Amino acid sequence: MCGHEVLAAVLQVRDDRLHVLLWRRAIDPDAGAWSLPGGDLAADEHLGGSIRRQLAEKVDVRELAHLEQLDSRGRPERVPDRRVVATSYLGLVPVDADPQVPDDTAWHPTDALPRTAFDHGEIVRTAVARLRSKLSYTNLGFALAPPEFTMSELVKVYRAALGHDVDPTNLQRILVRRGQIEATGSTARHGPGGGRPAAIYRFTARALEVTDPFAVLGPPRG
C-alpha cells in the first residue's frame, strides 16, 4: 500500500542567517536524524489544510506569513520499508516572530544542516532555491520581514535569504521602483551612530505578487 505524507520546509531569518525548522526522530527508520515537520495525509483532508494542522499541532507553528506547495516526491525507495509519496511545502515565518517549539524541535542554519532523514535535506535545498528565485521577481520579502522596518533592517533579511551581500541603496531603489515597499512617513528613534534618523518602510502588499517576471537579484559584481 502507498502512503501519502505532507512535509514543510519552514524558513525564517534568525540571527542574520536563514534557518529551517527540524525535529529529531526518536524511532527508526533514521532514528536520531533531523526531519521536516509534517505527517500522513488524512483521508478527509486537503493538502494545504493538512500541513497547516500538523505544523500547529506538532511543532506549534501558527505564524506562517506565506505557504506554497513546493514539489512532490515518489521514489519507491525514499522511505525504507514502505512506499510513501510526499508533497512538500515552503513556509515562511517573519523575522520578528518567535514560535515556541517543542524540546525535540529546533531551528538550523540552511547552510549547515545536521544529518537529515530520508530526502529531507534535498527538500530544504529546493525550498531555499525557490525562495531565492521568488525574491528576485516577486514581493515575497514581505513574508520574511517585520510589518515595518528600516532599510538597514530589510537589507539584513535579504542578505540572509539570498546568501550574498546586498547593497542597501540598490535594494531600496529596486523595491521602490517595483512598488513593493513604501515609506510610512515615520522615522526610527535614533540614527546609526547618532546620525539622521532612518526612514521606516513597509511592504505595500502582504500577499504574493509578481512585480518583475524577468528580474534577478544577483550578488554584487566584483
Short mmCIF file of the C-alpha atoms (twelve columns), coordinates in Angstrom:
data_MODEL
# 
_entry.id   MODEL 
# 
loop_
_atom_site.group_PDB 
_atom_site.id 
_atom_site.type_symbol 
_atom_site.label_atom_id 
_atom_site.label_alt_id 
_atom_site.label_comp_id 
_atom_site.label_asym_id 
_atom_site.label_seq_id 
_atom_site.Cartn_x 
_atom_site.Cartn_y 
_atom_site.Cartn_z 
_atom_site.pdbx_PDB_model_num 
ATOM 1   C CA . MET A 1   0.000   0.000  0.000   1 
ATOM 2   C CA . CYS A 2   1.229   3.502  -0.834  1 
ATOM 3   C CA . GLY A 3   1.061   6.211  1.827   1 
ATOM 4   C CA . HIS A 4   0.940   9.965  1.294   1 
ATOM 5   C CA . GLU A 5   2.593   12.474 3.610   1 
ATOM 6   C CA . VAL A 6   2.864   16.242 3.661   1 
ATOM 7   C CA . LEU A 7   6.071   17.978 4.744   1 
ATOM 8   C CA . ALA A 8   7.003   21.626 5.239   1 
ATOM 9   C CA . ALA A 9   10.333  23.398 4.929   1 
ATOM 10  C CA . VAL A 10  9.589   26.319 7.255   1 
ATOM 11  C CA . LEU A 11  12.196  29.052 6.821   1 
ATOM 12  C CA . GLN A 12  12.972  32.095 8.950   1 
ATOM 13  C CA . VAL A 13  15.828  34.586 9.222   1 
ATOM 14  C CA . ARG A 14  17.288  34.249 12.708  1 
ATOM 15  C CA . ASP A 15  20.488  35.932 13.910  1 
ATOM 16  C CA . ASP A 16  21.105  37.186 10.357  1 
ATOM 17  C CA . ARG A 17  21.111  33.654 8.862   1 
ATOM 18  C CA . LEU A 18  18.426  31.703 7.053   1 
ATOM 19  C CA . HIS A 19  17.165  28.818 9.214   1 
ATOM 20  C CA . VAL A 20  14.860  25.838 8.722   1 
ATOM 21  C CA . LEU A 21  12.724  24.177 11.404  1 
ATOM 22  C CA . LEU A 22  13.553  20.495 12.002  1 
ATOM 23  C CA . TRP A 23  12.581  17.880 14.585  1 
ATOM 24  C CA . ARG A 24  14.719  14.937 15.733  1 
ATOM 25  C CA . ARG A 25  13.343  11.485 15.000  1 
ATOM 26  C CA . ALA A 26  13.095  9.230  18.062  1 
ATOM 27  C CA . ILE A 27  12.368  5.924  16.292  1 
ATOM 28  C CA . ASP A 28  13.614  4.047  13.252  1 
ATOM 29  C CA . PRO A 29  13.968  4.358  10.381  1 
ATOM 30  C CA . ASP A 30  16.617  7.073  10.666  1 
ATOM 31  C CA . ALA A 31  16.320  7.474  14.448  1 
ATOM 32  C CA . GLY A 32  18.344  10.479 15.606  1 
ATOM 33  C CA . ALA A 33  18.222  12.200 12.242  1 
ATOM 34  C CA . TRP A 34  16.517  15.557 11.806  1 
ATOM 35  C CA . SER A 35  13.268  15.702 9.841   1 
ATOM 36  C CA . LEU A 36  10.932  18.243 8.345   1 
ATOM 37  C CA . PRO A 37  7.676   18.651 10.258  1 
ATOM 38  C CA . GLY A 38  4.609   17.022 8.755   1 
ATOM 39  C CA . GLY A 39  2.933   13.651 8.658   1 
ATOM 40  C CA . ASP A 40  0.394   11.420 6.979   1 
ATOM 41  C CA . LEU A 41  -2.393  12.972 4.972   1 
ATOM 42  C CA . ALA A 42  -5.779  12.072 6.456   1 
ATOM 43  C CA . ALA A 43  -8.438  10.683 4.129   1 
ATOM 44  C CA . ASP A 44  -10.711 13.710 4.611   1 
ATOM 45  C CA . GLU A 45  -8.018  16.429 4.380   1 
ATOM 46  C CA . HIS A 46  -6.865  18.750 1.649   1 
ATOM 47  C CA . LEU A 47  -3.084  19.028 1.298   1 
ATOM 48  C CA . GLY A 48  -2.762  22.628 2.451   1 
ATOM 49  C CA . GLY A 49  -5.131  22.136 5.360   1 
ATOM 50  C CA . SER A 50  -3.222  19.055 6.473   1 
ATOM 51  C CA . ILE A 51  0.182   20.725 6.614   1 
ATOM 52  C CA . ARG A 52  -1.205  23.760 8.444   1 
ATOM 53  C CA . ARG A 53  -2.847  21.472 11.004  1 
ATOM 54  C CA . GLN A 54  0.273   19.421 11.526  1 
ATOM 55  C CA . LEU A 55  2.518   22.452 11.892  1 
ATOM 56  C CA . ALA A 56  0.165   23.851 14.527  1 
ATOM 57  C CA . GLU A 57  -0.306  20.579 16.417  1 
ATOM 58  C CA . LYS A 58  3.159   19.035 16.233  1 
ATOM 59  C CA . VAL A 59  5.590   21.966 16.325  1 
ATOM 60  C CA . ASP A 60  3.258   24.792 17.417  1 
ATOM 61  C CA . VAL A 61  3.935   26.958 14.354  1 
ATOM 62  C CA . ARG A 62  0.892   29.131 13.651  1 
ATOM 63  C CA . GLU A 63  2.607   32.320 12.461  1 
ATOM 64  C CA . LEU A 64  3.174   31.496 8.796   1 
ATOM 65  C CA . ALA A 65  3.184   34.599 6.619   1 
ATOM 66  C CA . HIS A 66  3.296   32.523 3.433   1 
ATOM 67  C CA . LEU A 67  2.748   28.880 2.464   1 
ATOM 68  C CA . GLU A 68  3.014   27.381 -1.002  1 
ATOM 69  C CA . GLN A 69  3.313   23.909 -2.470  1 
ATOM 70  C CA . LEU A 70  6.901   23.088 -3.370  1 
ATOM 71  C CA . ASP A 71  7.039   19.703 -5.088  1 
ATOM 72  C CA . SER A 72  6.079   16.029 -4.918  1 
ATOM 73  C CA . ARG A 73  8.433   13.107 -4.430  1 
ATOM 74  C CA . GLY A 74  7.548   9.492  -5.096  1 
ATOM 75  C CA . ARG A 75  10.706  7.426  -5.459  1 
ATOM 76  C CA . PRO A 76  9.842   3.922  -4.217  1 
ATOM 77  C CA . GLU A 77  12.966  3.825  -2.024  1 
ATOM 78  C CA . ARG A 78  12.703  7.318  -0.480  1 
ATOM 79  C CA . VAL A 79  11.439  5.837  2.821   1 
ATOM 80  C CA . PRO A 80  12.659  2.377  3.885   1 
ATOM 81  C CA . ASP A 81  10.165  -0.470 4.359   1 
ATOM 82  C CA . ARG A 82  7.138   1.215  2.789   1 
ATOM 83  C CA . ARG A 83  6.144   3.303  -0.220  1 
ATOM 84  C CA . VAL A 84  5.418   6.910  0.762   1 
ATOM 85  C CA . VAL A 85  4.686   9.751  -1.643  1 
ATOM 86  C CA . ALA A 86  5.487   13.185 -0.212  1 
ATOM 87  C CA . THR A 87  4.024   16.561 -1.085  1 
ATOM 88  C CA . SER A 88  6.293   19.278 0.270   1 
ATOM 89  C CA . TYR A 89  5.600   22.911 1.095   1 
ATOM 90  C CA . LEU A 90  7.606   26.081 1.566   1 
ATOM 91  C CA . GLY A 91  6.544   28.041 4.630   1 
ATOM 92  C CA . LEU A 92  7.895   31.433 5.714   1 
ATOM 93  C CA . VAL A 93  7.890   32.979 9.182   1 
ATOM 94  C CA . PRO A 94  8.680   36.697 9.641   1 
ATOM 95  C CA . VAL A 95  11.855  37.663 11.432  1 
ATOM 96  C CA . ASP A 96  10.019  39.270 14.360  1 
ATOM 97  C CA . ALA A 97  8.074   36.089 15.238  1 
ATOM 98  C CA . ASP A 98  9.395   33.615 17.811  1 
ATOM 99  C CA . PRO A 99  7.358   30.388 17.736  1 
ATOM 100 C CA . GLN A 100 7.617   28.343 20.920  1 
ATOM 101 C CA . VAL A 101 8.643   24.968 19.518  1 
ATOM 102 C CA . PRO A 102 8.801   21.620 21.417  1 
ATOM 103 C CA . ASP A 103 12.000  20.324 23.005  1 
ATOM 104 C CA . ASP A 104 12.684  17.889 20.156  1 
ATOM 105 C CA . THR A 105 12.433  20.669 17.550  1 
ATOM 106 C CA . ALA A 106 14.999  23.337 16.673  1 
ATOM 107 C CA . TRP A 107 15.985  25.910 14.051  1 
ATOM 108 C CA . HIS A 108 19.054  25.032 11.975  1 
ATOM 109 C CA . PRO A 109 21.004  27.202 9.508   1 
ATOM 110 C CA . THR A 110 20.170  26.094 5.977   1 
ATOM 111 C CA . ASP A 111 23.852  26.295 5.014   1 
ATOM 112 C CA . ALA A 112 24.928  23.985 7.880   1 
ATOM 113 C CA . LEU A 113 22.291  21.277 8.114   1 
ATOM 114 C CA . PRO A 114 22.671  18.387 10.555  1 
ATOM 115 C CA . ARG A 115 22.164  14.797 9.382   1 
ATOM 116 C CA . THR A 116 18.687  14.762 7.867   1 
ATOM 117 C CA . ALA A 117 16.297  11.850 7.402   1 
ATOM 118 C CA . PHE A 118 15.426  10.361 4.018   1 
ATOM 119 C CA . ASP A 119 15.348  13.078 1.305   1 
ATOM 120 C CA . HIS A 120 14.542  15.949 3.660   1 
ATOM 121 C CA . GLY A 121 17.863  17.691 3.048   1 
ATOM 122 C CA . GLU A 122 17.049  17.775 -0.670  1 
ATOM 123 C CA . ILE A 123 13.677  19.319 0.114   1 
ATOM 124 C CA . VAL A 124 15.322  22.039 2.221   1 
ATOM 125 C CA . ARG A 125 17.695  22.898 -0.626  1 
ATOM 126 C CA . THR A 126 14.788  23.023 -3.063  1 
ATOM 127 C CA . ALA A 127 12.890  25.337 -0.691  1 
ATOM 128 C CA . VAL A 128 15.867  27.707 -0.367  1 
ATOM 129 C CA . ALA A 129 16.282  27.799 -4.153  1 
ATOM 130 C CA . ARG A 130 12.558  28.561 -4.585  1 
ATOM 131 C CA . LEU A 131 12.717  31.371 -2.020  1 
ATOM 132 C CA . ARG A 132 15.777  32.957 -3.622  1 
ATOM 133 C CA . SER A 133 14.237  32.763 -7.071  1 
ATOM 134 C CA . LYS A 134 10.976  34.349 -5.965  1 
ATOM 135 C CA . LEU A 135 12.704  37.148 -4.068  1 
ATOM 136 C CA . SER A 136 14.012  38.283 -7.466  1 
ATOM 137 C CA . TYR A 137 10.716  38.685 -9.277  1 
ATOM 138 C CA . THR A 138 8.021   38.871 -6.579  1 
ATOM 139 C CA . ASN A 139 7.351   40.760 -3.345  1 
ATOM 140 C CA . LEU A 140 7.918   37.623 -1.228  1 
ATOM 141 C CA . GLY A 141 10.192  39.557 1.119   1 
ATOM 142 C CA . PHE A 142 7.019   40.621 2.943   1 
ATOM 143 C CA . ALA A 143 6.809   37.126 4.454   1 
ATOM 144 C CA . LEU A 144 10.291  37.348 5.992   1 
ATOM 145 C CA . ALA A 145 10.303  40.983 7.096   1 
ATOM 146 C CA . PRO A 146 8.509   42.568 10.075  1 
ATOM 147 C CA . PRO A 147 5.454   44.748 9.309   1 
ATOM 148 C CA . GLU A 148 7.605   47.906 9.397   1 
ATOM 149 C CA . PHE A 149 11.364  48.224 9.031   1 
ATOM 150 C CA . THR A 150 14.269  50.483 8.188   1 
ATOM 151 C CA . MET A 151 16.240  49.740 5.019   1 
ATOM 152 C CA . SER A 152 19.189  48.520 7.077   1 
ATOM 153 C CA . GLU A 153 16.905  46.008 8.784   1 
ATOM 154 C CA . LEU A 154 15.461  44.855 5.453   1 
ATOM 155 C CA . VAL A 155 18.922  44.506 3.929   1 
ATOM 156 C CA . LYS A 156 19.881  42.063 6.702   1 
ATOM 157 C CA . VAL A 157 16.827  39.946 5.872   1 
ATOM 158 C CA . TYR A 158 17.628  39.911 2.153   1 
ATOM 159 C CA . ARG A 159 21.306  39.156 2.738   1 
ATOM 160 C CA . ALA A 160 20.421  36.153 4.865   1 
ATOM 161 C CA . ALA A 161 17.744  34.875 2.499   1 
ATOM 162 C CA . LEU A 162 19.740  35.360 -0.712  1 
ATOM 163 C CA . GLY A 163 23.021  34.141 0.706   1 
ATOM 164 C CA . HIS A 164 25.102  37.022 -0.637  1 
ATOM 165 C CA . ASP A 165 25.791  40.683 0.040   1 
ATOM 166 C CA . VAL A 166 23.142  43.248 -0.868  1 
ATOM 167 C CA . ASP A 167 23.736  46.928 -1.471  1 
ATOM 168 C CA . PRO A 168 21.237  48.951 0.609   1 
ATOM 169 C CA . THR A 169 20.858  51.805 -1.892  1 
ATOM 170 C CA . ASN A 170 20.367  49.445 -4.812  1 
ATOM 171 C CA . LEU A 171 17.844  47.302 -2.938  1 
ATOM 172 C CA . GLN A 172 15.824  50.342 -1.905  1 
ATOM 173 C CA . ARG A 173 15.821  51.684 -5.462  1 
ATOM 174 C CA . ILE A 174 14.688  48.343 -6.926  1 
ATOM 175 C CA . LEU A 175 11.922  47.670 -4.408  1 
ATOM 176 C CA . VAL A 176 10.552  51.229 -4.557  1 
ATOM 177 C CA . ARG A 177 10.613  51.226 -8.356  1 
ATOM 178 C CA . ARG A 178 8.693   47.953 -8.446  1 
ATOM 179 C CA . GLY A 179 6.143   49.290 -5.970  1 
ATOM 180 C CA . GLN A 180 6.949   46.612 -3.407  1 
ATOM 181 C CA . ILE A 181 7.719   48.933 -0.496  1 
ATOM 182 C CA . GLU A 182 6.681   52.432 0.557   1 
ATOM 183 C CA . ALA A 183 7.742   54.898 3.222   1 
ATOM 184 C CA . THR A 184 5.397   55.096 6.199   1 
ATOM 185 C CA . GLY A 185 6.259   58.738 6.902   1 
ATOM 186 C CA . SER A 186 7.806   57.783 10.240  1 
ATOM 187 C CA . THR A 187 11.437  57.505 11.244  1 
ATOM 188 C CA . ALA A 188 13.375  55.380 13.673  1 
ATOM 189 C CA . ARG A 189 14.062  56.984 17.042  1 
ATOM 190 C CA . HIS A 190 17.808  57.137 16.561  1 
ATOM 191 C CA . GLY A 191 20.044  57.021 13.545  1 
ATOM 192 C CA . PRO A 192 23.142  54.789 13.374  1 
ATOM 193 C CA . GLY A 193 25.950  56.383 15.364  1 
ATOM 194 C CA . GLY A 194 23.678  59.254 16.356  1 
ATOM 195 C CA . GLY A 195 23.149  60.346 12.756  1 
ATOM 196 C CA . ARG A 196 19.969  61.234 10.926  1 
ATOM 197 C CA . PRO A 197 17.029  59.002 11.932  1 
ATOM 198 C CA . ALA A 198 16.325  56.322 9.324   1 
ATOM 199 C CA . ALA A 199 13.054  56.284 7.404   1 
ATOM 200 C CA . ILE A 200 10.640  53.450 8.160   1 
ATOM 201 C CA . TYR A 201 9.165   51.410 5.311   1 
ATOM 202 C CA . ARG A 202 6.555   48.692 4.825   1 
ATOM 203 C CA . PHE A 203 5.574   46.338 2.034   1 
ATOM 204 C CA . THR A 204 2.646   47.637 0.012   1 
ATOM 205 C CA . ALA A 205 1.018   44.190 -0.099  1 
ATOM 206 C CA . ARG A 206 1.064   41.277 2.347   1 
ATOM 207 C CA . ALA A 207 0.245   38.636 -0.249  1 
ATOM 208 C CA . LEU A 208 2.336   37.241 -3.083  1 
ATOM 209 C CA . GLU A 209 2.535   39.367 -6.232  1 
ATOM 210 C CA . VAL A 210 4.748   39.087 -9.309  1 
ATOM 211 C CA . THR A 211 6.328   42.526 -9.732  1 
ATOM 212 C CA . ASP A 212 9.036   41.901 -12.350 1 
ATOM 213 C CA . PRO A 213 8.916   38.484 -14.076 1 
ATOM 214 C CA . PHE A 214 12.386  38.828 -15.640 1 
ATOM 215 C CA . ALA A 215 14.322  40.259 -12.695 1 
ATOM 216 C CA . VAL A 216 17.226  38.659 -10.851 1 
ATOM 217 C CA . LEU A 217 18.644  39.828 -7.521  1 
ATOM 218 C CA . GLY A 218 22.172  38.556 -8.027  1 
ATOM 219 C CA . PRO A 219 25.333  39.025 -5.962  1 
ATOM 220 C CA . PRO A 220 27.282  42.249 -6.480  1 
ATOM 221 C CA . ARG A 221 29.823  42.171 -9.281  1 
ATOM 222 C CA . GLY A 222 33.419  42.084 -8.223  1 
# 
